Amino acid sequence: MLALLAAQFPLHIESNDRFDTTAGVYVCLLLLLSTSDATWLVVLTNIGGASISALVLLRRPGVRPPAGVVLEGLAFNGAQVGISIFAAGVARDAITARVDGLPAFGLSVIAASAIFYLLNNLAVATAIGLDLKRSPLQVLGETARENGFYYALLFAAAALSYQLTLDGWWGPLVMTLSAAAAYLVLRRRVARLEKTFAALEQLADSIDARDPYTSNHSKRVADYAVSIGLELGLSRKEIRVLRAAARVHDLGKAIVPPEVLMKEGSLSDEDWQLMKRHPEEGYRMLEAFSGYERGRNLVLVHHERYDGGGYPSGIPLRELHLLAQIIPVADTIDAMRSDRPYRAGLADAEVAEVMTSGRGTQWNPDVVDAALIALNLNAGRAAAPELALAAV
């Protein structure tokens, strides 16, 4: 029951990392039961908690993920946690069969907790590593630095709860209080991260506001990117990463003087070279904030092209994850629809024509098609992106 309750109150430590206190309950169950019994109970509990979360999600307006996607998610999560707890149980059994007394208990707790944590997080780290073309072990190490301390507290509480449960009802009470304490401490950290996100977004808005023609540009790009991402079927986690990056994608323009940003004529070579630095500058600024681990990579490539003709590095977008190919489309659409000193904003039909002509060269064809549908550009009007955001 504690695990089912804990599953309903997750915290998103970063834009791509989720934490709840169920892991401590699962390890406690493993210590109390045989490996086979603990595995089945943990799998059923995990699926039950995820099913409740899915039902709550489905009741929200505008949120209707396909049933197949929901079932696949339940099956994957159940299998992942089942394999992790079973492997941890095998390690526990191997140690207790060879070592006696208190050392056996200490070693088995450490081994079972470590194996459960590593296996349970390895799949996510592998997916992120493939997305960013980085070593999954490196990603796993960074994740451990972010949440490893909190998991260690949970596993220590699980060991204490096990010992107390042998003597009576104190065990579940200690597990509940420990899990609640870890949750509250981490929630304060998440609140600080959210304030950091808000401050950076305010800074990005201030940079946009230096030029009256780009006022609220980053907000609109984020709205368009979310609409496109939903049309492409991105997960809620990917949508959060996408929106966070889009909101600050022009943060690096802080290095560009106002006279260059608002220049009515053509930019000089020197001005253009300075302007082309802003994706890299934005990436460097976001390096100081762990919450933008994935998002800052999207900021770095938001002026690259599908065929490799963009800047700052000229890397072909087709070689990157789909997530990296959405902001360039959203950014271009808003730029064309906005007024400029030298021209009025283009009509949506004209925007659709330009985007269609750049399919497969400047932009990913699938992303362009999704944008035309999500923003109703072919119909001559853009959809209200706040309706899409309400579903996220």
Beta strands, then each sheet from edge to edge (+ up, - down):
strand 1: 11-14
strand 2: 17-19
sheet 1: 1+ 2-
end
